[in-house]
Amino acid sequence: MQKYRVIISGGGTGGHIFPAIAIANALKAKSANIEILFIGAEGRMEMEKVPAAGYNIKGLWISGLQRSLTLKNLSFPFKLISSLFKSKKILKQFKPDVAIGVGGYASGPMLHVAAKSGIPAILQEQNSYPGITNKFLANKVQKICVAYDGMDRFFPKEKIMLTGNPVRKDIRNLDGKKPRGVEYFKIDPNKKTLLIIGGSLGARTINQAIEASLNKYAENDIQVIWQTGKAYFDKAKMACIKYANNGIYAYEFISKMDYAYAVADFVVSRSGAISVSELCLVKKPVILVPSPNVAEDHQTKNAMALVVHNAALLVKDVEAIDKLGNEVLNLSNNIELQEKLKQNIGQLGKADAAEVIANEVISLIGK
């Protein structure tokens, strides 16, 4: 039986990597005759996370073009030329039947070269406002899988498929996982639990706001599972020591996110596209704090897609240190609001995105 080859390129953050792995897993579940090769950016987290998920990856010497005038931009043309040459070499050796771009630095050179070589290609755009790479590639690919309505403002309408964002399989079903989560995080199942997720790399303002409010959470019997990211972890760990008996713990990175969601009563989160998609499926009341440090302020746009449906609360990053602590307390004391948010956010989830995209990839190979 013929073996089909698929390249999946992109990365940089968990928001690109985890959907890519979810698509790969959905493809493998559909056919054992699919060989998958990932293409990432050297030195970025995909070079660690993808092999951990059981897939091969090759790295390109590529990084983003800085929006401000900086010496780092001087090396960009050399990195781009290097990545285009390496992409051609990989294509010649691997001979893919289809290429998938999930956004991020490495997606650009590989998808550009694949499309020029006549290889069918698909883009997966996670955000409500696309990045530069996917905008550039839109006219070169056959299909563009999106998670939000109205994306024909940016992409050719006839190429768009509204699929939702692929979400890790373990997060799609939390039934029966709360007892295991309670044991894993060593918390009291009878107390309220707050989960804080600033994204895979952490979130400085959220971390500062949480640290400033730890005493409030302890006084109000709220347990805390706090993912800080690497940069803030040591500081957060020290801050949590005196609250250990209150069930307040900091973690650099949470690998068992299904357990974390299962035990959480409410969540504070950045509004990266994948975090938003996960929250829609786990149906937890959430306070979103969009990062201001992203292209075209797309995290605010992602958050507003929920807020307009009364499916989430929003605190601006610039106001987080002053307001976030009290917003958490208000939410924890308002059962009616929690139920309304859970009901509304649950209506926005799309659980089968990875399978839908995988079907489209297989269809493209067939054509």
Buried (B, 14 or more C-beta within 10 A) or exposed (E): EEEBBBBBBBBBBBBBBBBBBBBBBBBBEBEEEBBBBBBBBBEBBBBEBBEEBEBEBBBBBBBBEEEEEEEEBEEBEEBBEBBBEBBBEBBEEBEBBBBBBBBBBBBBBBBBBBBEBEBBBBBBBBBBBBBBBBBBBBEBBBBBBBBBEEBEEBBEEEBBBBBBBBBBBEBBEBEEBBEBBBEBBEBEEEEBBBBBBBBBBBBBBBBBBBBBBBBEBBEBEBBBBBBBBEEBBEBBBEBBEEBEEBBBBBBBBBEBBBBBBBBBBBBBBBBBBBBBBBBBBBBBBBBBBBBEEBEEBBBBBBBBBBBEEEBBBBBBBEBBBEBBBEBBBEBBEEEEBBEBBBEBBBEBBBBBBBBBBBBBBBEBBEE
